[in-house]
Amino acid sequence: MMNKNTLAWFSGIGLILVTVIWGVAFVVVKNTLDAIPAVYLVALRFTVATLALCLVFAPRLKNLNKSTLLHGIGIGVFLFLAYTFQTIGCKYTTAGKNAFLTTIYVILVPFINWGLTKKRPDAFSVVAAVLSVVGIGLLSLRGDLSMNIGDVLTLVCGLGFALQIVFIARWSQEDDPILLTIIQIAVTAVFSWILAPFIDGKLPVEAIKNPEVIKGILFLALFSTMICFLLQNVCQKYLRPSTAALLMSFESVFGVLSGVIFLHEVMDVKGIIGCCLMFLAVVTSETKFSFITEKLHKKSLKSEKNE
């Protein structure tokens, strides 16, 4: 049996791996969109992920009840909207900007909770919101103060993720989180297949046969969706929320780095400052810098003991 510190250490590595995979996924999506239209890509990705999860957790499916099914469908609608807007948005903007603008969900969550629970956001959430607005402006606004359609769609996707997170927090306490995950991923697949013909036209069967496209879909389905969701569920169990949040916020950083390394994307100074402000906003909102205050508190107790 591993002790708590060892479990926490391995869990930290697990979450970093999740953020690296998600960061690279922005590049894979960008490349795969050259061959597969956005909504069909979401449909294929989530269909493969659903089938894989059902195979891995087949015995667990017999425990599915009406409550979990309804909650999973509700969350699945938000997940479907989030990934659809994100994937379409990625077609019209860079992978790096897509990665950073998606993280707006972190700042939106406390304010959506305010509307549902009447619990006001704290000062850290307000500061984070201000930082994110400035960061988005620097990252996305053009000289005439207009925004790229891809950036706008990515911001809408952030709202979808925020709603998904809020309702997962409300319902995962009473439902099996694994079953909830399977249902929401399956719902995303079903809704994508329904919408795809209206948005994207006919399914490009020949393009799907391309080995590179198949690799991209399998990476997004098995690694970026199935494995990452499972790793996140397991690893967060052994980490303090502030530590987990800090590690997860690096998804946007790895997204930008992947865009620079694999797609040779270039960001101007204004954009870099915007990214830094967005990252600071995420860290402020998610951690409230408790990892620093905890350290200072421990030092204070230690010095009092020595005295």
C-alpha positions in Angstrom: 0.0 0.0 0.0 1.3 3.4 -0.9 1.2 6.2 1.7 -0.7 9.5 1.2 2.3 11.5 0.0 3.2 8.9 -2.6 -0.4 8.7 -3.8 -0.5 12.5 -4.0 2.8 12.6 -5.9 1.6 10.1 -8.5 -1.8 11.8 -8.7 0.0 15.1 -9.5 1.9 13.4 -12.3 -1.3 11.9 -13.6 -3.0 15.4 -13.7 0.0 16.9 -15.5 -0.3 14.1 -18.0 -4.0 14.9 -18.5 -3.1 18.6 -19.2 -0.3 17.6 -21.7 -2.7 15.3 -23.6 -5.5 18.0 -23.6 -2.9 20.6 -24.7 -1.8 18.4 -27.6 -5.4 17.6 -28.4 -6.0 21.2 -29.6 -3.3 20.6 -32.3 -4.8 17.2 -33.3 -8.3 18.8 -33.6 -6.9 21.6 -35.7 -5.1 19.1 -38.1 -8.0 16.7 -38.3 -10.4 19.5 -39.1 -8.7 19.7 -42.5 -10.3 16.4 -43.4 -13.3 16.0 -41.2 -16.0 18.7 -40.6 -16.3 19.9 -37.0 -19.5 18.3 -35.9 -18.7 14.9 -37.5 -15.4 15.0 -35.7 -17.2 15.5 -32.4 -19.6 12.6 -33.3 -16.8 10.2 -34.2 -14.7 11.1 -31.3 -17.4 10.6 -28.7 -18.9 7.5 -30.3 -15.5 5.7 -30.1 -15.0 7.0 -26.5 -18.5 5.7 -25.5 -17.9 2.3 -27.0 -14.6 2.0 -25.2 -16.0 3.1 -21.9 -18.9 0.7 -22.2 -16.5 -2.2 -22.9 -14.2 -1.2 -19.9 -17.1 -0.7 -17.4 -19.7 -3.2 -18.8 -20.5 -4.7 -15.4 -21.2 -1.3 -14.0 -23.9 -0.5 -16.6 -26.4 -2.8 -14.8 -26.4 -0.2 -11.9 -27.7 2.5 -14.2 -30.9 4.1 -12.8 -33.4 6.7 -13.9 -31.8 9.5 -11.8 -28.3 8.9 -13.2 -29.7 8.6 -16.8 -31.6 11.9 -16.5 -28.7 13.7 -14.9 -26.3 12.3 -17.4 -28.5 13.5 -20.3 -28.7 17.0 -18.8 -24.9 17.3 -18.4 -24.4 15.7 -21.8 -26.4 18.5 -23.5 -23.9 21.1 -22.0 -20.9 18.9 -22.9 -22.2 18.5 -26.5 -22.7 22.3 -26.8 -19.2 23.0 -25.3 -17.3 20.6 -27.6 -19.3 21.5 -30.7 -18.6 25.2 -30.3 -15.0 24.6 -29.3 -14.3 22.3 -32.3 -16.0 24.7 -34.8 -14.2 27.6 -33.2 -10.8 25.8 -33.6 -11.4 25.8 -37.4 -11.4 29.6 -37.4 -8.8 30.5 -34.8 -5.4 29.2 -33.7 -5.0 26.1 -31.5 -3.2 28.3 -28.9 -6.0 30.9 -28.7 -8.6 28.1 -28.7 -6.9 26.6 -25.7 -6.6 29.8 -23.6 -10.1 31.2 -24.4 -11.7 27.8 -23.4 -10.4 28.3 -19.9 -13.0 31.1 -19.4 -15.2 28.4 -17.9 -13.1 28.5 -14.7 -14.0 32.2 -14.2 -17.7 31.7 -15.1 -18.4 28.8 -12.7 -18.6 30.9 -9.5 -21.0 33.4 -11.2 -23.3 30.7 -12.5 -23.3 29.1 -9.0 -24.3 32.6 -7.7 -27.4 32.5 -9.9 -28.3 29.0 -8.8 -27.4 29.0 -5.1 -27.5 32.8 -4.3 -23.9 32.4 -2.9 -22.0 35.5 -3.9 -18.5 35.0 -5.6 -15.6 35.9 -3.4 -13.1 38.7 -4.1 -10.7 36.3 -5.8 -13.5 35.4 -8.4 -14.1 39.0 -9.1 -10.4 39.8 -9.6 -10.1 36.8 -11.8 -13.1 37.9 -13.9 -11.5 41.4 -14.4 -8.2 39.8 -15.4 -9.8 37.4 -17.8 -11.8 40.2 -19.5 -8.6 42.2 -20.1 -6.8 39.1 -21.2 -9.5 38.2 -23.7 -9.4 41.7 -25.1 -5.6 41.6 -25.6 -5.8 38.1 -27.0 -8.7 38.4 -29.3 -9.8 42.0 -30.1 -8.6 43.4 -33.5 -7.7 47.0 -34.1 -11.3 47.8 -34.9 -12.4 46.1 -31.6 -14.1 43.3 -33.6 -13.5 39.6 -32.7 -12.6 36.6 -34.9 -15.7 34.3 -35.2 -13.5 31.4 -33.9 -12.7 33.3 -30.7 -16.4 34.1 -30.2 -17.4 30.5 -30.6 -14.6 29.4 -28.2 -15.9 31.8 -25.6 -19.4 30.3 -26.0 -17.9 26.8 -25.6 -16.4 28.0 -22.3 -20.0 28.8 -21.1 -21.0 25.2 -22.0 -18.1 23.8 -20.0 -18.9 26.0 -17.0 -22.5 24.8 -17.0 -21.3 21.2 -17.3 -19.0 21.6 -14.3 -21.7 23.2 -12.2 -24.2 20.5 -12.7 -21.6 17.7 -12.3 -20.8 19.2 -8.9 -24.5 19.2 -8.0 -25.3 15.7 -9.2 -22.1 13.6 -8.9 -22.7 13.4 -5.1 -25.8 11.3 -5.6 -24.9 9.4 -8.8 -22.1 7.1 -9.8 -19.5 9.4 -11.4 -18.4 6.8 -13.9 -21.9 6.1 -15.1 -22.5 9.8 -15.2 -19.4 10.2 -17.4 -20.5 7.4 -19.8 -24.0 8.9 -20.2 -22.8 12.4 -20.9 -20.3 11.2 -23.4 -22.9 9.0 -25.2 -25.4 11.9 -25.2 -22.7 14.2 -26.9 -22.2 11.5 -29.5 -25.9 11.1 -30.2 -26.7 14.8 -30.5 -23.6 15.3 -32.7 -24.8 12.6 -35.2 -28.2 14.3 -35.3 -26.8 17.8 -35.9 -23.9 16.9 -38.2 -25.9 16.5 -41.5 -27.5 19.9 -41.0 -24.2 21.7 -40.3 -21.7 19.6 -42.2 -23.7 17.9 -45.0 -22.8 14.3 -45.9 -20.3 12.3 -43.9 -16.9 12.3 -45.7 -16.5 8.5 -45.7 -13.3 8.5 -47.9 -11.6 11.1 -45.6 -12.3 8.9 -42.6 -10.4 6.0 -44.2 -7.2 8.1 -44.2 -4.8 6.5 -41.7 -3.8 9.9 -40.3 -7.4 10.9 -39.7 -8.0 7.5 -38.0 -5.0 8.2 -35.7 -6.4 11.6 -34.9 -9.9 10.3 -34.1 -8.5 7.5 -31.9 -6.2 9.9 -30.1 -9.0 12.2 -29.3 -11.4 9.4 -28.4 -9.2 7.1 -26.3 -6.6 9.5 -24.9 -8.1 12.9 -24.8 -11.6 11.8 -23.8 -11.7 8.4 -22.2 -8.3 8.1 -20.4 -8.2 11.8 -19.5 -11.7 11.8 -17.9 -10.9 8.7 -15.9 -7.4 9.9 -14.8 -9.0 13.2 -13.7 -11.6 11.4 -11.6 -9.0 9.2 -9.9 -6.2 11.7 -9.4 -8.3 14.5 -8.0 -9.4 12.1 -5.2 -5.9 12.2 -3.7 -5.0 15.9 -4.2 -6.1 19.1 -2.4 -8.5 21.0 -4.6 -6.2 24.0 -4.9 -3.3 21.7 -6.0 -5.5 19.9 -8.5 -6.8 23.2 -9.9 -3.3 24.7 -10.3 -2.1 21.6 -12.2 -5.2 21.5 -14.4 -4.8 25.2 -15.4 -1.7 24.2 -17.3 -3.9 22.8 -20.1 -4.0 26.2 -21.7 -0.2 26.6 -21.5 0.4 23.2 -23.1 -2.2 24.1 -25.8 -0.2 27.2 -26.8 3.1 25.3 -26.7 1.7 22.5 -28.8 0.5 25.1 -31.4 3.9 26.7 -31.5 5.9 23.5 -31.7 3.6 21.4 -34.1 1.8 24.1 -36.1 4.4 26.9 -36.0 1.8 29.3 -34.7 3.1 32.8 -33.8 1.7 35.1 -31.1 2.4 38.8 -30.9 3.4 40.6 -27.7 -0.2 41.7 -27.1 -1.4 38.1 -27.4 1.3 36.8 -25.0 0.4 39.4 -22.4 -3.3 38.4 -22.9 -2.4 34.7 -22.3 -0.4 35.5 -19.2 -3.4 37.5 -17.8 -5.8 34.6 -18.7 -3.5 32.1 -16.9 -3.2 34.4 -13.9 -7.0 34.7 -13.8 -7.5 30.9 -13.9 -4.9 30.4 -11.1 -6.6 33.2 -9.0 -10.1 31.8 -9.5 -9.3 28.1 -9.0 -6.6 28.2 -6.2 -7.2 31.6 -4.4 -3.5 31.2 -3.8 -4.3 28.9 -0.9 -1.2 26.8 -1.7 0.9 29.9 -0.7 -1.2 30.8 2.4 -1.0 27.2 3.6 2.8 27.3 3.3 3.0 30.6 5.2 0.7 29.2 7.9 2.9 26.1 8.3 6.0 28.3 8.5 4.3 30.5 11.1 3.4 27.5 13.2 6.9 26.1 13.0 8.5 29.4 14.1 6.1 29.6 17.0 7.1 26.0 18.0 10.8 26.9 17.9 10.2 29.9 20.1 
